[in-house]
Amino acid sequence: MHIAFLTPEYPHPDFNRSGGLGTSIKNLAASLVQAGETVTVFVYSQAQDREFEDQGVQIHSIAKRKYKFAGWYLHRKFLQRYINRAILLHKIDLLEAPDWTGIIALMHIKCPLIIRLHGSDGYFCYLENRKQKPKNRWFERRALKNADHILSVSAYAAKLTKEIFNLIKDIQVIPNSIDVERFRPLEASEIPNRILYYGSVIRKKGVLELPKICNLIFEQNPDARLILAGNNVNDVFTGRSTQELFIESVRPEFHRYIEFKGLLAYDAVQEEIAKAAVVVLPSFAEALPMTWIEAMAMEKALVTSDIGWANEVMIDGETGYTVDPKNHENYADAVLKLLDAEALRKQMGVNARNQVIDKFSTQTVVKQNLGFYKDVVKA
């Protein structure tokens, strides 16, 4: 099969900064190539037009175009023509696009079209209790209704998306995968009482609950230290720095117990995970949280949120604890319990890695994707 992906981001030095969407597509594309399939990735809104190969994947860098008016329409029609030429020229069997902002709306694609739910704007607006722009809602709903098939990275995202957009189509669930050889326990020594949060420093990730949780932790364990690794983002409701809001909620005597590392390279993030005794990820808004899965693959016990998708990733009491982040006392108690019990957190870390190998390893997930794609092409 020749499988193609459309995406606004992809991890490569020549492209704009990529997040979880790009990483998940790259992981899947590389695993499909290793399985003997042909893969093309169309990366739009980049700095230049260029074609090149990356790890066996054919990449089309598509430069961002400027339009005097109706760019929302003309941009999509330009991408439609570009993709359809490639479909005919290279005999592409299917195209997969993300749900975000409904990029595929208004396009007529000359092969089967799959939309994978990584979390639409409408989905995250609902989780964050924000109002979605009507234009974005229309594009996303139109794209989902016009798709030939819909996949989702989690059952929770599938269920909620169907409710938000009033969909009647069946949605199959195939999670994102992780390279369990790349994310594995490191030799770096764990530092006792070291707590790690990593990911964007932003409200929707539950970051603004951590100060109140940590006030309780530091009160009972003065040796505990919190490390935050990630890009500081201005708060969506106040417009202020989330890091500043965070510090304001920490008791002054505990300020020295906290360190902000900022945005780190991938290898440096893995080192921070390895050094942590406990990883805290109290997110309120995810489709499938790859940060959770990465830390679990590295044999770390986690304390996460308990919302929707959590039971598709974590096993409460076995791979760590799932707790309502707004219940600060319970969350702090779970962290303190793990900090105080080395044998417990070690066993939970082993359980966590086994869970990832069973459910999210590339070897497991690529088979699910290949089976789905073959059924689409045969239909």
C-alpha positions in Angstrom: 0.0 0.0 0.0 0.9 3.6 -0.5 -0.3 5.5 2.6 -0.2 9.3 2.9 -0.6 11.8 5.7 -1.6 15.5 5.7 -0.3 17.4 8.7 0.7 21.0 9.7 3.7 19.7 11.8 6.3 17.0 11.6 9.5 16.6 13.6 12.4 17.7 11.4 15.1 20.5 11.7 13.8 22.2 8.5 10.2 22.6 9.8 8.4 24.7 12.3 8.3 23.4 15.9 6.3 20.2 16.2 4.2 18.9 19.0 2.5 15.6 19.8 0.6 15.4 16.6 3.7 15.5 14.5 5.5 13.1 16.7 2.7 10.6 16.5 2.5 10.8 12.7 6.3 10.4 12.4 6.3 7.3 14.7 3.5 5.7 12.7 5.0 6.6 9.3 8.4 5.2 10.3 6.8 1.9 11.6 4.8 1.5 8.4 8.0 1.9 6.3 9.7 -0.7 8.4 6.6 -3.0 7.8 7.3 -2.7 4.0 4.7 0.0 3.1 5.3 3.2 1.1 4.6 6.4 3.0 4.2 10.0 1.9 3.7 12.9 4.3 2.4 16.3 3.2 3.5 19.0 5.6 1.7 22.3 4.9 2.2 25.9 6.0 6.0 25.6 6.0 8.8 28.0 5.0 9.5 26.5 1.5 8.4 24.1 -1.1 10.7 21.1 -1.1 10.6 17.3 -1.5 13.0 15.0 0.4 13.3 11.6 2.1 13.5 11.2 5.8 14.0 7.7 7.3 12.4 6.1 4.2 9.4 8.5 4.3 8.8 10.7 1.3 8.2 14.3 2.7 6.5 17.1 0.8 7.2 20.4 2.5 4.5 22.8 1.3 5.2 26.5 1.7 2.5 28.7 3.3 0.7 30.8 0.7 -0.6 34.3 1.1 -4.0 35.4 -0.1 -5.6 38.9 -0.2 -9.0 37.4 0.7 -10.8 34.1 1.3 -7.6 32.4 2.3 -9.6 29.8 4.3 -11.0 28.7 1.0 -8.2 29.2 -1.5 -5.6 27.6 0.8 -7.7 24.4 1.1 -8.3 24.3 -2.7 -4.6 24.7 -3.3 -3.8 21.8 -1.0 -6.6 19.7 -2.7 -5.0 20.2 -6.1 -1.5 19.5 -4.8 -2.5 16.3 -3.0 -4.7 15.0 -5.9 -1.8 15.4 -8.3 0.4 13.4 -6.0 -2.3 10.7 -5.6 -2.6 10.2 -9.3 1.2 10.5 -10.0 2.3 8.2 -7.1 -0.7 5.9 -6.9 -1.5 6.8 -3.3 -4.1 4.4 -1.9 -5.4 6.4 1.1 -4.9 9.8 2.8 -5.1 10.3 6.6 -5.7 13.8 8.0 -6.1 15.2 11.5 -9.3 16.6 13.0 -7.7 19.9 14.1 -9.4 22.9 12.6 -11.0 20.8 9.9 -8.2 21.3 7.3 -9.7 18.8 5.0 -13.2 20.5 4.9 -14.1 21.7 1.3 -11.6 19.3 -0.2 -12.5 16.5 -2.6 -9.8 13.9 -2.4 -9.3 11.3 -5.1 -8.7 8.4 -2.7 -10.3 7.1 0.5 -10.0 9.8 3.3 -9.5 9.0 6.9 -9.6 11.5 9.7 -7.9 10.5 12.9 -9.1 12.2 16.1 -6.1 13.6 18.0 -8.3 16.2 19.6 -10.1 18.9 17.6 -10.4 22.5 18.5 -14.0 21.8 19.5 -12.9 18.9 21.7 -10.4 20.9 23.6 -12.8 23.9 23.9 -15.3 21.6 25.5 -12.7 20.2 28.0 -11.4 23.7 28.8 -14.9 25.2 29.1 -14.1 27.7 26.3 -16.4 28.9 23.5 -15.3 27.6 20.1 -15.2 30.0 17.1 -18.2 29.3 14.9 -15.9 29.1 11.8 -13.7 26.5 13.4 -16.7 24.5 14.5 -18.2 24.5 11.0 -14.9 23.4 9.4 -14.4 20.6 11.8 -17.9 19.3 11.6 -17.9 19.5 7.8 -14.6 17.6 7.6 -15.8 14.9 10.0 -19.1 14.4 8.1 -17.3 14.2 4.8 -14.6 11.7 5.9 -14.9 8.2 4.5 -13.6 6.7 7.8 -12.8 8.1 11.3 -10.2 6.8 13.7 -9.6 8.0 17.2 -6.5 7.7 19.5 -8.8 7.0 22.5 -12.3 5.8 23.2 -13.0 8.9 25.3 -12.0 11.2 22.4 -14.3 9.2 20.1 -17.3 9.3 22.4 -16.9 13.0 23.2 -16.3 14.0 19.6 -19.5 12.2 18.5 -21.5 14.1 21.1 -20.0 17.5 20.3 -20.5 17.2 16.5 -23.6 15.0 16.5 -21.9 12.3 14.5 -23.5 9.0 13.7 -20.5 7.3 12.0 -18.7 4.5 13.7 -15.3 5.4 15.0 -12.6 2.8 15.5 -10.0 3.3 18.2 -6.3 2.8 17.6 -4.0 4.5 20.0 -0.8 6.3 19.2 2.3 4.2 19.5 5.7 4.7 21.2 9.1 3.3 20.5 9.7 1.3 23.7 13.4 0.9 22.8 13.9 4.7 22.6 11.9 5.3 25.8 13.3 2.8 28.3 14.8 3.0 31.8 18.1 4.9 31.8 21.1 4.3 34.0 20.9 7.8 35.5 20.3 7.5 39.2 17.0 8.5 40.6 17.1 11.4 43.0 15.1 10.8 46.2 12.1 13.1 46.8 12.5 14.6 43.3 9.1 15.3 41.6 8.9 16.1 37.9 6.3 17.8 35.8 7.0 18.0 32.1 5.1 19.4 29.1 3.8 22.9 28.4 3.4 25.1 31.4 -0.2 25.8 30.7 -3.6 25.8 32.6 -5.2 23.0 30.6 -2.4 20.6 31.7 -3.4 21.1 35.3 -0.2 23.1 36.1 -2.1 25.7 38.1 -3.3 23.0 40.5 0.2 22.0 41.3 1.1 25.0 43.6 -1.7 24.1 46.0 -0.8 20.4 45.8 2.9 21.2 46.4 2.2 23.5 49.3 0.8 20.4 51.1 3.6 18.1 49.9 6.4 20.5 51.1 4.7 21.0 54.4 4.9 17.3 55.1 8.1 16.5 53.3 10.6 19.4 53.4 13.1 17.4 51.4 10.7 17.2 48.4 11.6 19.3 45.3 9.5 20.0 42.2 11.1 20.3 38.7 9.0 21.7 35.8 10.4 21.2 32.3 8.4 22.8 29.4 7.6 25.9 27.5 5.9 28.7 29.5 2.6 29.7 27.9 0.5 32.8 28.5 -2.7 31.9 30.3 -5.8 31.7 28.0 -8.0 33.4 30.6 -5.8 36.1 32.1 -3.3 36.7 29.3 -0.5 36.5 31.9 2.5 34.1 32.2 1.4 30.8 33.6 4.7 30.5 35.4 4.0 33.8 37.2 0.5 32.6 38.2 2.1 29.4 39.4 4.7 31.1 41.6 2.0 33.5 43.1 0.1 30.4 44.4 3.2 28.9 46.1 3.8 29.9 49.7 6.9 32.2 49.7 8.9 29.9 52.0 8.6 27.1 49.4 9.7 29.1 46.3 13.2 27.7 46.7 11.8 24.1 46.4 10.8 24.7 42.8 12.9 24.9 39.6 11.7 25.8 36.1 13.9 24.2 33.5 12.1 25.7 30.5 11.9 24.0 27.1 14.4 21.1 26.9 15.7 18.9 24.1 14.3 15.4 23.9 17.4 13.7 25.4 17.4 16.2 28.3 13.7 15.5 29.0 14.5 11.8 29.2 17.3 12.5 31.7 14.9 14.5 33.8 12.4 11.6 33.8 15.1 9.2 34.8 16.1 11.4 37.7 12.6 11.8 39.0 11.3 9.7 41.9 7.7 10.6 40.9 6.2 12.1 37.8 3.1 14.3 38.2 0.9 14.9 35.2 -2.5 16.4 36.3 -3.9 17.3 32.9 -7.5 18.4 32.3 -7.3 18.2 28.5 -5.9 15.3 26.4 -7.0 13.0 23.7 -4.3 10.4 24.5 -1.5 11.8 26.7 1.9 10.8 25.2 3.8 12.4 28.1 2.1 9.8 30.4 3.0 6.9 28.1 6.6 8.1 27.7 7.2 8.3 31.5 5.5 4.9 31.9 7.8 3.4 29.3 10.7 4.6 31.3 9.4 2.7 34.4 8.2 5.7 36.3 5.4 5.7 38.8 2.9 8.5 37.9 0.3 10.5 39.7 -2.1 11.7 36.9 -5.5 13.1 36.6 -8.5 10.7 36.6 -10.4 12.2 33.7 -12.0 10.3 30.8 -9.0 8.9 28.9 -7.1 8.1 32.1 -8.3 4.5 32.5 -7.3 3.8 28.9 -3.7 4.5 29.8 -3.2 4.1 33.6 -4.3 1.3 36.0 -5.0 3.1 39.2 -3.1 1.5 42.1 -0.9 -0.5 39.8 1.0 1.9 37.4 0.6 4.8 39.8 -2.4 6.8 40.9 -5.2 8.6 39.1 -6.6 11.5 41.2 -8.8 14.5 40.6 -6.3 17.4 40.4 -8.7 19.7 42.1 -8.7 17.4 45.2 -5.4 18.8 46.4 -5.2 16.8 49.6 -5.8 13.5 47.8 -3.3 14.3 45.1 -0.7 15.4 47.6 -1.2 12.2 49.6 -0.7 10.0 46.5 2.6 11.8 45.7 3.8 11.6 49.3 2.9 7.9 49.5 5.1 7.2 46.5 8.0 9.4 47.7 8.0 7.5 51.0 7.9 4.0 49.5 10.7 3.1 47.1 9.7 -0.5 46.6 6.2 0.5 45.8 7.1 3.1 43.2 9.7 0.7 41.6 7.1 -2.0 41.3 4.6 0.5 39.9 7.2 1.6 37.4 7.7 -2.0 36.2 3.9 -2.4 35.9 3.7 0.9 33.9 6.3 -0.2 31.3 4.6 -3.6 30.9 1.3 -1.7 30.3 2.9 0.4 27.6 4.5 -2.6 25.9 1.2 -4.5 25.8 -1.0 -1.6 24.6 1.1 1.2 23.0 4.3 -0.3 21.6 5.0 0.4 17.9 5.0 -3.4 17.2 1.5 -3.8 18.6 -0.1 -0.6 17.2 1.3 -0.8 13.7 -0.5 -4.2 13.2 -3.8 -2.5 14.2 -3.2 0.3 11.7 -2.2 -2.0 8.9 -5.3 -4.1 9.4 -7.5 -1.0 9.3 -5.8 0.4 6.2 -6.1 -2.9 4.3 -9.8 -3.0 5.0 -10.2 0.6 3.8 -8.4 -0.1 0.5 -10.4 -3.4 -0.1 -13.7 -1.7 0.5 
